[in-house]
Amino acid sequence: MEQELDQSLYYSAPHARTPEQTKKVRRKIVMVTLLLSAITIFEVVIGILYSKTHVGAESSTWQMIKMMYIVLTLIKAGYIVIVFMHLGDERKNLRTTILLPIVLLVYLIFICLFEGEYILQYVQDLLK
């Protein structure tokens, strides 16, 4: 019969960070906050400037701005997942396993939207 070790020995070591580790963590938090804030401020400024000059206009520029919003939002979401959900600290295979299906799903939605628009235009042309 094996003698069991006292489990409290595993948890008796201090878990406090060193001052260098604390500075590194704070620097990372500040950088993440600044990056996400900068992207958000950029989106808001573009939206305000465009809306003042092009009220109610539906143009290719507005379509490009909408696509830019989507891309920047996806970048922010990905960065939040990488930093706050610690996916960036994981091994490459695990990151690929988690991110690849999401990327493929977004790509599938993109394809479905464009193909649906094409089919709609095709059917409307047939009915004319």
Secondary structure as UniProt FT lines:
FT   HELIX           7..9
FT   TURN            10..11
FT   HELIX           19..53
FT   TURN            55..56
FT   HELIX           60..84
FT   HELIX           87..89
FT   HELIX           92..127
//
